[in-house]
């Protein structure tokens, strides 16, 4: 039993330390162009132009770079939730058929919800830092008061050393919180300024931004759809997973 426990523990440890796989996605389309190694798919229908390219996988998500041009004579509302995908583990041909099973469907990640999550995380971080400061000040004051009342020089010295150690730990924790909060602000800036967000496009206007999707690690391919104003665009991407040795 002990040997089995050690074996299972070792397996879990090795899995935790193993490198994560690397993903790439390639479009299966005819009307594409390349620029600096990036392949762009170009589609046009009913006065709407869509250009899409794979950007990269980030953690448990993958990112698409999209541009939408409104060449109609009316206002066009663009929303990232108009984008969705169907994920396939296997397909019987170059493109999916009706008989090929779909094992996951998702819409693009909503940037507005992500902005709320980041703002809440930043707010919690600030509150935790204030609480930590209050507790630190109270603890230091109590320690100083105890030192004043303490007659034993060795105990006074020990209290002084403990205060110094507490100050170092407090400063380290504050620095770590600030680094974490700066990271959250950087992530928030991506969602605010880089992500595709809901926008009304007037005639001859365009918008470009990143789309974020939850990644299915076992997916062989995705059919990405863009539904807008009674028009549907479809772009089929194959996903390849590289195992890092």
MOMO-V453258 format. One line per field, one symbol per residue. psi: psi as a letter, one per 30 degrees, with the letter a starting at -180 (. if undefined). A space follows every 50 residues. Layout:
BEGIN
psi=???
END
This chain:
BEGIN
psi=eeeeeeeeeeeeeeeefkkllkllkkkileillkjhfkkkkkkkkhgkkk kklkdlkjbgllkkjkkkkjgaglkjkkkfffkllkkkekkfaelklffk kkfkklllkjeeeeeeeeeeeeeeeeeeeeeeeeeeeeeeeeeeeeeefk fjeeeeeeeeeeeeeeeeeeeeeeeeeeeeeeeeeeeeeeeefelklkkj klkgllkklkkkkkkjfgkflkjkkjjkhgkkkkkkkkkkkkkk.
END
